[in-house]
Amino acid sequence: MGRERYKVKQLPIALIIIVAVLAFIAARALLTHFVCPSCGSNFRVGVLKYTFSAHVLNKRLVKCPNCGHAEMLSPVWGKGDENGKV
């Protein structure tokens, strides 16, 4: 009986951890953008694409929606260029 109560107490903690990780990923995806080295445009990717794209050492494989150039790029924190465009 002691083990059953222990498992029940672990469930809310695991749920809180999962929600916190998902919130961190979503916030990071929404607060970063990428700069295309080919055409120089600033662009964002969606949360799911950001989460599940191939990534290595803070670089993600993304494709520029403007010119179609695909490369491993580092995300840039901020809202975009000086005009606020992303």
C-alpha positions, 0 to 999 in steps of 0.5 A: 500500500505504501508504494501505491501512494508513492506513485500517486504523489509522483504523478503531479510532479512529473506533470509539472515537469512536463508542462514546464519543459513544454512552456520553455520550448514554446517560449524559446521558439516564440522569442527567437528568429533566424537570419538567412545568410543567403538573402538576409531576411529575418524569419521565424519557424513555428513551435512544432517545427522549432521543436522537431527540427534537426538540431546540434549544439544550438543550431537548427536545420531551417529553411528560409521562406523567402529564398528557400535556402536550407542550413543549420542556423543559430537562433537569434534572440529578439524581435527582428530587425530595427523595423520590428519585422520578422 
